[in-house]
Amino acid sequence: MEVRIMSENKKILAIYSYMDLLIDTIKELRSKGFEDIRAFSPVPSHEIEDALDKGYEPSKVKYFTLCGAILGACVGAAFTVLTSLDWPIVTSAKPIVSVPPYMIIIFECMILIGGLSTFLGLIINSRLRKNVDPIHYDDRFSNDKFGILVTFDNADFEQVEHILRDFGSEELKLDGEILEEKVVEPEPESLEEATDEPLTQEKPTEEKESDS
C-alpha cells in the first residue's frame, strides 16, 4: 500500500447518516494511501476503530503510573530517613534508620503519588488538550450524524472528493465552506440535439431575372 507524503495540506469534512457508509469510506481512503483520517461518531464503535486501524494502540497511562509510583516510593523513603536523622530517637542499641517501620509510609506515598500520576496521564492521553478547529467539526456529530476529516495534498483533491461522494456523503466542507457538487452536462451528439430543433435543409431558390 502506498503511503503519501503530503505537502500543502488541505482538510475536507464529509458528513454521513449511516455508519456503514462511513466505514466503507475509511477503508477505501486507506487503500488509496491516505493515512491522516479522523472520524466523528455520536456513539463509540469498535468497527470504526478497526477501520482506522487505531483501536489497539498500547496505552501510555501505565508509564505515568510507574513513574509516579517510583517517585512516591523515593519521596516516602527520603521523608522517613531524613526525619529520623534530623530528630534521632536513640533507643538502646537499635539503629536510628530502620527500614521495616518505614515501609508503611513508603507504601502509602507510592500509592498516593502513583494514583495522582495515573489521573494526570489519563487527562493528557485523552486528547482533552487537542481541541478540534470549529470549521472542521459539525454539531450534528453529537446527535445522529457521522463524519470524516481527511487531510490530503492539494493535488489529490479531485480523487478525495470523488471517493467521498461515491460512498454516499451528504455534505462536503472544505475549510468550513460547503462544496457544491459539480453537475457535468453531457455533450450533445449532434447539432440537432444541441439546438433541440430538427435541422431542415432548404434548397436555395434561384431568382429568375425577367427581361424587361
N, C-alpha and C positions, 0 to 999 in steps of 0.2 A: 504494500500500500504506500502510495506516495504521500509524503508529508511536505506541505508547502511552507516555505519561509516567507512570511508576509511583510510587506512594507507598504507605507501609505495606507494604513488600515482604515476601513470603514466598518460601521456596525449597522446591521439591519435586524429589525424586530418583526417576527411573524407571529400572528395570533391564530389559534386553533380552538375548535369547540370539542374535539374528541382526542383522548389520549392516544388512541391507536395511530391516528394521523401524525401526531407529534413524534411518537417513537419511530415510525417508518421514515419520517423526515430526518431524524437524527442519524439513523443508520445509513441513509443514502448520503448525507453530507460527510459522514466519517469515511464511507467507502470512496468518496471522491478526494479525500485528503484534507478535509477541513477539520481541524482539531480544536480551535478556540470556539467552543459552543457552550452556551449556558441555557438551561431550561428552567421554565417557571411553571409551577403547578399549584392548584389550590389544595391538594392533598398529597401526602407522602406516597411515593411509588417506587418500588424496587425495580420495576420494569424500566423506568426512565433512568435510574442509576446504572442498570446493566447496559442500556443503550449508550449512555455516555461513557461507560467503562470507568467510572469514578466511584463506584459504590463500595469498594472493598479496599480503599487505601488505609494503611495502618494508622491508628490514631496516635497523635503526638502528645496527648494528655499524660500518658504514662511517664514520659520523661520529666514533665513538670512535677509529678508526684514523687518520682525517685529523687530528683534534686532537692525538693522540699524536705523529704524525709531525712536525707543525709545532712542537710543544713540544720534541721531541727535537732538531730542527734548530737551534732557538734556543738550547737548552742547550749543544749542541756548539759553536756559534759563540761564545757567551759564554765558554765554558770556555777555548777556544784563544786568543781575543783577550785576555782578562783575564790569562791566564797569561803571554802574551808581553809585555804591558805591565808586569806586576809583576816579571818577571825578563827584562829585554830582553837579547838576544844580538845585538850590533851586528857586522855583517859587511860591511865596506867601505861602499858607499853603498846597500845593499839596505834596503828598508823593514822596520821591526820587525814590523808586522802585514801578513802576506802571505796572501791568500785561497787560492791554489791548494793549498798543502800542508795547509791546514786542512780542505779538502773531505772528506778521508778520515774524519777524526774527526766532522765534522758528519753525514756519511752514516751512519756506524756508530751514532751517538746517535739519529738519526732512525729507523733500523730497530729499534733496541732498544726505545725508548720507544713507538714505534708498535705493535710486536708485543705489548708488555705491555698497552697500552691496548685492543688488539683482544681479548685474552683477558678483560680486565675487562668490556668491553662485551658479550661473549658470555655471561658469567655473569649480568650484570644483566638482559639481554633474554631469557634462557632461563626466566625466571619462577621461578628456584630460591628466590627470597626470598618468593614468594607461596604459602604453604602452604595446602592445602585443609583446611577445617574437617573434623575426623574424622566429624562427624554428616552431612556432605554427601559422603562417599566410602564406597565398599564395596571390600573386599579382592578381591572376585571380578573387579573390573575389570582386575586384573593377571594374571588367569588365562584365563577364557573368556567373560566377560560384557561387555556394553556398557551404557553409562549416559548419561542426560541430566539435567543440573541446570538447572532453569528458575526464573528469578526473575520473579515476577509480582505484580500488585496483588491485594490481598485480595479485591476484588470479582470478580476473574476466576478464582477458584479452581475453580468448577464447570466452566468451559469448559476450563481446562487439564487437569483430571483426566479429563474426558470424552475429550479428544484423546489423552491418553497411554494410556488404557485401550482406546480403539477401535483403536489401532495396535499392540496386542499387548504391552503392558508386562506383565512377570511380577510385578512388585512395585513399590509406590509408598511413598516415605517422605517425610513432611512434618516437617521439622526433626528428623530422626532417628527419628521414630515411624512404624511401618508403618501404612498406611491400609488398612482392610478395605473390600472392595467392598460397596457397599450393594445389598442384594437387595430389589427392589421387587416385592411380591406384587400380582398383578393383582386388580382389584376384581371381585367376583362380579357376574355379570349379573343374577342373580335371587336371591331369598331362598332358593330351593331349593338352589342351588349353595353358598350360604354355610353352610347347616346340614347339607349332604350327606345330607339325608333328604327323601324325597318329601313334599310337602305334601298332606294329605288334608283335605277339608272334611267335617266332621261336622255333620249336621243336629241342631239342638237337640231334645232329647226333651222332650215335654210330659208333665208328671206329671198324671195324672188323679186328681182328688180323689174319693175314694169317700165316698158319703154313708153315714154311719153311722146 
